[in-house]
Amino acid sequence: MRRLTILLALAAVAMVASVAVADAKLDPKEVLSVKNGRFYLEGKPFAEISFNKFDLFWQLYGILHEGKGDTQQYKDMIAAQDQALRELHEMGFKTIRFFALPWGIWDFRDTYPDPVKREKIFYKAMDTALDLCDKNNIKVVYSLGAGNFTDASWKDGKIVQGKEQLRDLIGNPNSENRKFLYQYIDDVVTRYKNRKTIAMWEISNEVTLTADVMPDHDNIVDGQRMPSLKDVSEYFDSVTKRIKKNDSLRLVNSGGSSLRPSQWTQYTKHKWGTDTVDEQFKAFKMLYGNTAIDIIDIHYYPGPKWGDMVIGEDGKETAMSLRRYMNMAKMLNKPLYVGECGTSPLAKDDPNNKQIFEETPDYLDSYQDPIAQKWVQRMLDEIVDSGVQLSHWWEYSSNRDVDQVRTSFDLKKGKTDPVLRQIIDANKRLKAKLRIPSSDS
């Protein structure tokens, strides 16, 4: 692969560039750690309900990729991201989660192997994003995007699969794209490992959802070969070890998500069905029990029916609640992190949601609607009652037009203040429940 050859040939250049970012050694207390099942940050017990600011890097990268780094548009974007982070800090939040690759991996693949573009586009955007976090005393869960390294391309408004697909990346450690991924990890983690901005490294977003997704059809979705649960488990273990080879200090989480209610059945029986609670635990144990990953990581959007339904010990349907996930995490002796959570608004005028609103007419369709507070409170109460130490709500102050059309997901100071006050209060209640000193709340 030509891009891989170029990338490997220029590895030495990237390593030299990385030294310029930060030389000082970190105090282990400055990053997120785990002791006796508890999170610690800056040497103190830590717990928080905060936010995804997923587009922090995306937006900066996009403008630079278009060659507009010297325009007012870029200055305005920096100011907008700075304001959002400042607002989060002023409301008492200390961490965010964001995506560290552009949405279109094909843009990144054209940029990263070129040493000039790599510095002027990718690293300039990332340096700026992390500088803004430093300025506003915000630490980040840095989602590396490791599940995006395939040969897919964008042509005529469609994604076209290439020679190496997701199954090759995840299931074959000797694939060309796995080598590309490892070089990227080596470069990025080495460059930023001494920045106290990084709370922990995340492998990629929701790779678990790709496992055995079409068990009756050779696990091929839209022309792409998909991995098995075992493939994903081995991939998580190998990628975590590669990250830790470069940075032995920080924790590594997977990027979620929660499993499908039929995950173990799909893996073992190659068909759709409904798992038992015990079978869900077997799937989690495969992913997290004997792998190098430090954190059990889920995404949790219960919706109006409140949770994915599986078969309980009594043979009846039961929800996979946060308390169940917490119990599984304790059984595996690893803390639980909810990388994405929220009560997802649904558009009432979308015909796909007609039945939902017929069955639950008071369900929210906007965070600006007062009725949203009922559902938000239910979600927050479950987080606090279950004792999940760290979760990130989806999402705060997106600068994408698509997120602002109906404020479906977007929370923003001055627009959704009642909901923000609920989250701020829940954050305080969580700290009190877990006996975090009041000076840190």
KAUR-V257473 format. One record per backbone hydrogen bond with DSSP energy under -0.5 kcal/mol. CO is the residue of the C=O (numbers start at 1). NH is the residue of the N-H. If there is no record, write none. Layout:
co:nh
CO:NH
CO:NH
This chain:
co:nh
1:5
2:6
3:7
4:8
5:9
6:10
8:11
10:14
11:15
12:16
13:17
14:18
15:19
16:19
16:20
17:20
18:21
18:22
26:28
27:30
28:31
29:42
29:43
32:251
33:40
35:38
38:35
39:46
40:33
41:44
44:41
48:50
48:391
50:393
51:97
52:396
53:56
54:99
55:59
56:60
57:61
58:62
59:63
60:64
61:65
62:66
63:68
64:67
68:71
68:74
71:75
72:76
73:77
74:78
75:79
76:80
77:81
78:82
79:83
80:84
81:85
82:86
83:87
84:88
85:89
86:90
87:91
88:93
89:92
94:139
95:51
96:141
97:53
98:143
103:105
104:107
104:108
105:109
106:110
107:111
108:112
111:114
113:115
114:118
115:119
116:120
117:121
117:122
118:123
119:124
121:125
122:126
123:127
124:128
125:129
126:130
127:131
128:132
129:133
130:134
131:135
132:136
133:138
134:137
139:96
140:142
140:199
140:200
141:98
141:143
142:144
142:202
143:100
145:148
146:149
148:150
153:155
153:160
155:158
158:155
158:160
159:161
160:153
163:165
164:151
165:169
166:170
167:171
168:172
171:173
172:175
175:179
176:180
177:181
178:182
179:183
180:184
181:185
182:186
183:187
184:188
185:189
186:190
187:191
188:192
189:193
192:195
194:196
195:198
197:140
197:199
199:32
200:142
201:253
202:144
203:146
204:206
206:209
207:210
208:211
210:213
212:215
214:217
214:219
215:218
217:220
219:226
221:224
224:221
225:167
227:212
228:232
229:233
230:234
231:235
232:236
233:237
234:238
235:239
236:240
237:241
238:242
239:243
240:244
241:245
242:246
243:246
243:247
251:201
252:294
252:295
253:203
254:204
255:206
256:208
260:263
261:275
262:266
263:267
264:268
265:269
265:270
265:271
266:270
275:311
276:280
277:281
278:282
279:283
280:284
281:285
282:286
283:287
284:288
284:289
285:289
285:290
295:297
296:337
298:339
298:340
299:258
300:342
302:306
302:307
303:306
308:320
310:312
310:318
311:277
312:315
316:312
318:310
319:321
321:325
322:326
323:327
324:328
325:329
326:330
327:331
328:332
329:334
330:333
335:296
336:390
337:298
337:339
338:392
340:300
341:394
342:344
347:350
349:351
350:353
351:354
353:357
354:358
355:359
356:360
360:363
364:346
366:369
369:372
370:373
371:374
371:375
372:376
373:377
374:378
375:379
376:380
377:381
378:382
379:383
380:384
381:385
382:386
383:387
383:388
384:387
389:48
390:338
391:50
392:341
393:52
393:395
395:411
400:403
400:404
401:404
401:405
403:409
403:410
407:367
408:345
411:397
412:415
412:416
416:420
417:421
418:422
419:423
420:424
421:425
422:426
423:427
424:428
425:429
426:430
427:431
428:432
429:433
430:434
431:436
432:435
437:440
438:441
